[in-house]
Amino acid sequence: MPLRPGPAGIAANEHRVRVVSVVRPDGLQSEARQEDITGYGYTPKGNDRAYPLDLPARFALLDLPDAERRGCRYPSPTSGGLMPARVTVWSEFRHEKQNPAVAQIYPNGMHEQIAGHLRKNADLQVITATLDEPQHGLTEERVRDTDVMLWWGHLAHDELQDLIVERVYHRVMAGMGLVVLHSGHFAKVFRKLMGTSCNLKWRISDDRETLWVTRPGHPILQGIDDRFTLAKEEMYGEFFDIPEPLETILISNFSGGEVFRSGCTWTRGAGRIFYFRPGHETYPTYYDPNVLRIIENAVRWATPTSPIKALEFGHREPGWLGP
């Protein structure tokens, strides 16, 4: 790799990265973000380190402000401290009631398994909602008080009231993050946001799934190696009828030979959307540490950085510009 001159105090074959730790060639893991600050008004800090340009260190964790690293993204209007991200985990909660095999894996529901993991983080304020609650658990107040919503559905997509679909849709457009899991690809709100059928190929035959990282360093993939494997999962195969993602950060291959875009991001209005493929109800996928880590990272990535304000439309009176 060619060398370049460095500013005063930095050798020509070094660059400066503001880091806490770094992924080294021996495979030690870091939390996967990097910033080269060489020559950009560099001001030394106690945890800055210099690394040779040809060091095959892949990522580094920035010494970011708390609001960037954690789920709490914007100041409280009352205390001035950082607000926790308000997370709603929504699920149909039908399989667990109807199928004893699913109930044995997820006795409290898939939504509670996911929520229980997220609740380990003090900066995430997590509640759950299910299909059979009044208004599907998604009242105006509940949706208004949600920064990021996770969505799992399968049996009863058509039972969701259109009024609730519109409520969630407009909240996403105003800035709420949405993390859609597995068969949630057929959810009414996801198809409305995508504008396509969101159809695909599928098979349930205990396929082995390997998920490959295609965007190293992406915030959703912090702490994830270049791939991980789920011993048994439902197969999803291409073509997946979705609009071209903003980013495809994970792809899967299955033991039957199929491939699939398993981690995709979009923006709609002011909201961020992440689709994450694994999660068939008859497999213990939501106990897998890599799957839970990606879901947690996705919640942080999708959390808005400022308070969500409903979009305003309609007639505008003259005189707003002033004299």
C-alpha positions as a printed Julia matrix, in Angstrom:
323×3 Matrix{Float64}:
   0.0     0.0    0.0
   1.49    3.41  -0.89
   2.6     5.64   1.94
   1.44    9.18   2.43
   2.84   11.99   4.53
   1.22   12.53   7.9
   0.79   15.74   9.89
   3.24   16.72  12.58
   3.78   13.96  15.1
   2.44   11.19  12.85
   4.81    9.02  10.85
   4.36    8.86   7.08
   3.28    5.21   7.19
   0.68    5.73   9.91
  -2.84    6.96  10.02
  -4.77    8.12  13.04
  -7.99    6.43  14.03
 -10.01    7.53  17.01
 -10.72    4.16  18.59
 -11.37    2.18  21.71
 -10.31   -1.12  20.14
  -9.6    -2.61  16.74
 -10.2    -5.91  14.93
  -6.7    -7.31  14.48
  -5.5   -10.01  12.03
  -5.73  -12.57  14.86
  -9.52  -12.2   14.79
 -10.15  -10.35  18.04
 -13.49   -8.65  17.69
 -14.41   -5.0   18.06
 -17.67   -3.12  17.68
 -17.09   -2.23  14.05
 -16.79    1.42  13.13
 -13.79    3.38  11.9
 -12.8     6.97  11.28
  -9.48    8.03   9.78
  -8.76   11.5   11.18
  -5.27   11.9    9.78
  -4.75   15.4    8.44
  -8.2    16.66   9.38
  -7.39   19.05  12.18
  -6.24   16.17  14.36
  -6.34   16.9   18.08
  -4.78   14.16  20.24
  -7.02   12.4   22.72
  -6.06    9.89  25.36
  -7.48    6.86  23.54
  -6.27    7.75  20.01
  -3.84    5.23  18.56
  -1.72    5.13  15.43
  -1.72    2.11  13.13
   0.35    1.46   9.99
  -1.61    1.99   6.8
  -0.93   -1.56   5.67
  -2.2    -3.14   8.9
  -5.15   -5.36   7.87
  -7.25   -4.12  10.76
 -10.77   -4.1    9.47
 -12.88   -1.94  11.73
 -12.54    0.23  14.81
 -14.98    1.56  17.36
 -15.14    5.31  17.35
 -14.99    7.24  20.57
 -18.47    8.5   19.79
 -20.71   10.57  22.02
 -23.18    8.49  23.98
 -26.04    9.65  21.8
 -24.37    8.09  18.75
 -23.32    4.79  20.32
 -26.43    4.04  22.32
 -30.14    3.78  21.64
 -30.96    7.05  23.43
 -30.59    9.58  20.66
 -31.97   12.98  21.65
 -32.22   15.18  24.76
 -35.24   15.05  27.01
 -37.27   18.27  26.77
 -37.66   18.25  30.58
 -34.43   16.93  32.1
 -31.99   17.67  29.28
 -30.62   14.12  29.63
 -30.71   11.61  26.8
 -34.06    9.95  26.19
 -34.2     6.14  26.1
 -35.37    4.67  22.82
 -39.01    3.6   23.21
 -39.38    0.2   21.55
 -42.57   -1.74  20.8
 -42.2    -5.42  19.87
 -45.34   -6.44  17.95
 -46.31  -10.02  17.16
 -49.41  -11.97  16.2
 -48.94  -14.37  19.15
 -51.06  -17.0   17.43
 -48.64  -19.86  16.71
 -47.64  -20.03  20.37
 -51.31  -20.48  21.36
 -52.22  -22.97  18.64
 -49.11  -25.1   18.12
 -47.69  -26.95  21.17
 -44.3   -27.31  19.45
 -44.01  -23.53  19.13
 -45.27  -23.0   22.69
 -42.54  -25.3   23.96
 -39.86  -23.19  22.27
 -41.43  -19.82  23.1
 -43.68  -20.34  26.15
 -44.21  -16.58  26.55
 -44.25  -15.84  22.84
 -41.58  -14.86  20.36
 -42.26  -11.22  21.15
 -41.37  -11.71  24.82
 -38.21  -13.63  23.96
 -37.04  -10.72  21.8
 -38.25   -8.08  24.26
 -36.54   -9.87  27.15
 -33.21   -9.57  25.39
 -33.71   -5.9   24.58
 -34.74   -5.12  28.18
 -31.23   -5.99  29.33
 -30.22   -2.57  27.98
 -30.95    0.34  30.29
 -31.16    2.75  27.36
 -34.03    0.83  25.72
 -37.57    1.14  27.09
 -39.34   -1.95  25.75
 -43.0    -3.0   25.67
 -44.89   -5.6   23.64
 -48.17   -5.64  21.74
 -50.09   -8.47  20.06
 -52.79   -8.94  17.46
 -55.65   -9.95  19.76
 -55.37   -6.94  22.07
 -57.81   -4.06  21.53
 -56.69   -2.14  18.42
 -54.07   -4.91  18.03
 -52.18   -3.31  20.92
 -51.38   -0.33  18.72
 -53.54    2.49  20.04
 -52.88    6.05  18.95
 -51.07    6.71  22.22
 -48.97    3.54  21.98
 -47.86    4.27  18.42
 -47.23    7.94  19.2
 -44.98    6.87  22.09
 -42.91    4.45  19.97
 -39.53    5.33  18.46
 -38.83    1.89  16.95
 -41.31   -0.9   16.23
 -40.41   -4.55  15.61
 -42.92   -6.59  13.59
 -43.46  -10.36  13.36
 -46.55  -11.77  11.64
 -47.52  -14.86   9.68
 -50.96  -16.44  10.1
 -53.19  -13.4   10.26
 -51.85  -10.57   8.11
 -55.33   -9.97   6.69
 -56.86   -9.56  10.16
 -54.99   -6.35  10.8
 -57.37   -3.41  10.59
 -56.56   -0.91   7.86
 -56.9     1.91  10.38
 -54.0     0.45  12.38
 -51.95   -0.08   9.22
 -52.38    3.6    8.35
 -51.48    4.61  11.89
 -48.19    2.69  11.81
 -47.45    3.74   8.23
 -47.76    7.45   8.99
 -45.64    7.09  12.12
 -42.86    5.51  10.03
 -43.11    8.3    7.47
 -42.77   10.82  10.3
 -39.59    9.17  11.62
 -40.32    5.98  13.58
 -37.95    3.12  12.86
 -39.4    -0.22  11.71
 -37.65   -3.6   12.02
 -39.55   -6.29  10.1
 -38.77   -9.9   10.99
 -39.07  -13.07   8.91
 -42.63  -13.61   7.6
 -43.45  -10.01   8.41
 -42.47   -9.44   4.77
 -46.17  -10.04   3.99
 -47.41   -7.6    6.63
 -49.81   -5.01   5.24
 -47.74   -2.12   6.53
 -44.5    -3.48   5.05
 -46.08   -4.06   1.64
 -47.57   -0.56   1.75
 -44.16    0.92   2.52
 -42.45   -1.16  -0.17
 -45.11   -0.77  -2.87
 -44.54   -4.33  -4.13
 -45.93   -7.82  -3.44
 -42.93   -8.76  -1.21
 -43.43  -12.35  -2.39
 -40.69  -15.0   -2.46
 -39.97  -18.73  -2.6
 -40.0   -20.83   0.58
 -39.56  -24.34   1.98
 -39.7   -25.85   5.48
 -37.27  -28.8    5.5
 -34.69  -28.11   8.24
 -32.34  -26.29   5.88
 -29.03  -25.06   7.21
 -28.75  -21.29   6.7
 -25.48  -19.38   6.52
 -25.76  -15.6    6.65
 -22.9   -13.67   5.05
 -21.97  -10.08   5.85
 -21.9    -7.93   2.69
 -21.41   -4.54   4.35
 -18.59   -4.9    6.91
 -18.65   -2.08   9.43
 -22.37   -1.37   9.1
 -23.83   -0.36  12.5
 -26.41   -3.18  12.36
 -23.56   -5.68  12.05
 -21.45   -4.51  14.99
 -20.01   -7.52  16.81
 -20.87   -9.95  13.97
 -18.18  -12.0   12.21
 -18.1   -12.27   8.43
 -20.78  -15.0    8.6
 -22.75  -17.14  11.02
 -24.82  -20.3   10.62
 -28.23  -21.4   11.85
 -28.42  -25.19  11.96
 -32.12  -25.36  11.02
 -34.31  -22.68   9.45
 -37.05  -22.19   6.9
 -35.69  -21.54   3.42
 -36.48  -18.28   1.68
 -35.31  -17.99  -1.91
 -35.04  -15.37  -4.64
 -36.69  -13.71  -6.37
 -37.72  -11.55  -3.4
 -40.13   -8.97  -4.83
 -38.97   -5.85  -3.0
 -37.78   -2.47  -4.3
 -34.02   -2.2   -4.59
 -32.75   -1.81  -1.01
 -30.75    1.19   0.06
 -28.29   -1.36   1.47
 -28.13   -5.14   1.32
 -26.04   -5.97   4.38
 -26.66   -9.73   4.68
 -27.23  -12.53   2.2
 -28.12  -16.13   3.01
 -27.36  -19.41   1.35
 -29.22  -22.59   2.23
 -28.3   -26.26   2.16
 -30.73  -26.75  -0.74
 -28.7   -24.31  -2.85
 -30.92  -21.23  -2.72
 -29.74  -17.72  -1.88
 -31.65  -14.77  -0.41
 -31.19  -11.12   0.51
 -31.6   -11.53   4.27
 -30.77   -8.1    5.63
 -31.99   -5.02   3.76
 -32.45   -1.36   4.64
 -34.6     1.43   3.24
 -35.75    4.88   4.21
 -39.36    5.95   3.82
 -40.1     9.56   4.63
 -38.09   10.28   7.77
 -38.17    6.66   8.96
 -35.57    3.91   8.69
 -36.65    0.35   7.83
 -34.7    -2.9    8.26
 -35.88   -6.31   7.06
 -34.2    -9.31   8.74
 -35.05  -12.77   7.37
 -34.49  -15.47  10.1
 -37.19  -16.38  12.57
 -39.45  -19.29  11.62
 -41.64  -20.13  14.59
 -40.75  -23.84  14.91
 -37.03  -23.16  15.34
 -35.26  -21.54  18.33
 -33.82  -18.79  16.14
 -34.58  -15.98  18.59
 -32.26  -17.56  21.15
 -29.28  -17.33  18.8
 -26.77  -14.7   20.06
 -25.97  -13.42  16.56
 -29.65  -13.0   15.68
 -30.37  -11.18  18.94
 -27.31   -8.97  18.47
 -28.42   -7.95  14.99
 -31.94   -7.18  16.23
 -30.53   -5.06  19.07
 -28.18   -3.25  16.69
 -31.05   -2.67  14.25
 -33.13   -1.06  16.98
 -30.31    1.38  17.71
 -29.74    2.07  14.01
 -33.44    2.73  13.42
 -33.93    4.98  16.45
 -34.64    8.57  15.37
 -32.05   11.19  16.24
 -34.6    13.9   17.03
 -38.17   13.9   18.35
 -40.69   12.6   15.83
 -43.02   15.26  14.5
 -46.15   14.36  12.57
 -46.04   15.5    8.95
 -48.32   18.42   8.06
 -50.21   18.72   4.79
 -53.01   20.84   3.36
 -53.7    24.47   2.64
 -51.15   27.04   3.81
 -52.33   30.52   4.68
 -50.39   33.46   3.2
 -48.24   35.63   5.39
 -46.03   32.89   6.86
 -42.87   34.54   5.49
 -43.41   37.71   7.49
 -42.91   41.33   6.35
